[in-house]
Amino acid sequence: DQLIALTVLGRPILVGPSRKRFLGAATGRDVDQRDVATAAACALAYERGARLFRVHEPGTVRDALSLAHAMAAGSPGLSPAV
């Protein structure tokens, strides 16, 4: 994974997936309907080492990142139900 490979540089990693074409290709959504996909992409990038995010809707992404961080830290009650 390219993001993980960049973490060895010891520098903060910035990603800017907000509403990008690849999200539309993956979801079939128009540009103005890609905020949930943006949040998911940021959460996955966070898991791979990204720590800076350029986005259009920071509130949505903040919630996704808070959840990703809590789940990665093993916070009680946050394990996905099966």
NUVEXFI-241429 format. One record per residue (C-alpha): residue number from 1; x, y, z. Coordinates in nm, 4 decimals, decimal comma. Each point is the difference from the previous one (the first is absolute). Layout:
BEGIN
(NUM (X Y Z)),
...
***
This chain:
BEGIN
(1 (0,0000 0,0000 0,0000)),
(2 (0,1467 0,3358 -0,1047)),
(3 (-0,1175 0,1934 0,3075)),
(4 (0,1561 -0,2510 0,2368)),
(5 (0,3239 0,0191 -0,1990)),
(6 (0,0066 0,3782 0,0468)),
(7 (-0,0204 -0,0263 0,3800)),
(8 (0,3642 -0,1102 0,0125)),
(9 (0,0962 0,3560 -0,0946)),
(10 (-0,1165 0,1160 0,3429)),
(11 (-0,1909 0,2970 -0,1408)),
(12 (-0,3725 0,0768 0,0230)),
(13 (-0,1945 -0,1385 -0,2945)),
(14 (-0,2677 0,2169 -0,1636)),
(15 (-0,2832 -0,1481 -0,2053)),
(16 (-0,2681 0,1885 -0,1887)),
(17 (-0,2588 -0,2474 -0,1268)),
(18 (-0,2914 0,2395 0,0459)),
(19 (-0,2641 -0,0579 -0,2681)),
(20 (0,2591 -0,1276 -0,2484)),
(21 (-0,0831 -0,1833 -0,3232)),
(22 (0,1199 -0,3378 0,1331)),
(23 (-0,2676 0,0217 0,2708)),
(24 (-0,2631 0,0567 -0,2665)),
(25 (0,1308 -0,2955 -0,1989)),
(26 (-0,0193 -0,2221 0,3076)),
(27 (-0,3419 0,1178 0,1210)),
(28 (-0,1791 0,1289 -0,3084)),
(29 (-0,0731 0,3244 0,1875)),
(30 (0,0086 0,3516 -0,1404)),
(31 (0,2582 0,2434 0,1382)),
(32 (-0,2359 0,1599 0,2528)),
(33 (-0,0940 -0,3434 0,1388)),
(34 (0,3493 -0,1313 0,0782)),
(35 (0,0483 0,1220 0,3575)),
(36 (-0,0686 -0,3390 0,1609)),
(37 (0,2447 -0,1640 -0,2417)),
(38 (0,2503 0,2756 0,0807)),
(39 (-0,0357 -0,0747 0,3717)),
(40 (0,0505 -0,3725 -0,0617)),
(41 (0,3083 0,0664 -0,2140)),
(42 (0,1452 0,2223 0,2725)),
(43 (-0,0640 -0,2634 0,2681)),
(44 (0,1788 -0,2625 -0,2107)),
(45 (0,2864 0,2416 -0,0666)),
(46 (0,0214 0,0684 0,3751)),
(47 (0,0391 -0,3734 0,0634)),
(48 (0,2884 0,0030 -0,2485)),
(49 (0,1818 0,2931 0,1593)),
(50 (-0,1486 0,3213 -0,1415)),
(51 (-0,0445 0,2724 0,2614)),
(52 (-0,0930 0,3088 -0,2038)),
(53 (-0,3181 0,0180 -0,2069)),
(54 (-0,1216 0,2560 -0,2547)),
(55 (-0,3770 -0,0267 -0,0249)),
(56 (-0,3133 0,1989 -0,0824)),
(57 (-0,2097 -0,1194 0,2971)),
(58 (0,2255 -0,0153 0,3073)),
(59 (-0,2795 -0,0944 0,2422)),
(60 (-0,0835 -0,3226 -0,1811)),
(61 (0,3653 -0,0944 -0,0319)),
(62 (0,0722 0,0933 0,3630)),
(63 (-0,2688 -0,2463 0,1146)),
(64 (0,1398 -0,2763 -0,2223)),
(65 (0,3546 0,0640 0,1237)),
(66 (-0,1116 0,0092 0,3644)),
(67 (-0,1641 -0,3386 -0,0452)),
(68 (0,3003 -0,1445 -0,1861)),
(69 (0,2348 0,1237 0,2728)),
(70 (-0,2191 -0,1393 0,2802)),
(71 (-0,0327 -0,3377 -0,1709)),
(72 (0,3746 -0,0188 -0,0673)),
(73 (0,0656 0,0798 0,3658)),
(74 (-0,2311 -0,2821 0,1055)),
(75 (-0,2457 0,2210 0,1845)),
(76 (-0,2559 -0,2138 0,1864)),
(77 (-0,3346 -0,0416 -0,1721)),
(78 (0,1275 0,0944 -0,3453)),
(79 (0,0556 -0,3452 -0,1435)),
(80 (-0,2266 -0,0493 -0,3006)),
(81 (-0,2885 -0,2372 0,0701)),
(82 (-0,0098 -0,3118 -0,2115)),
***
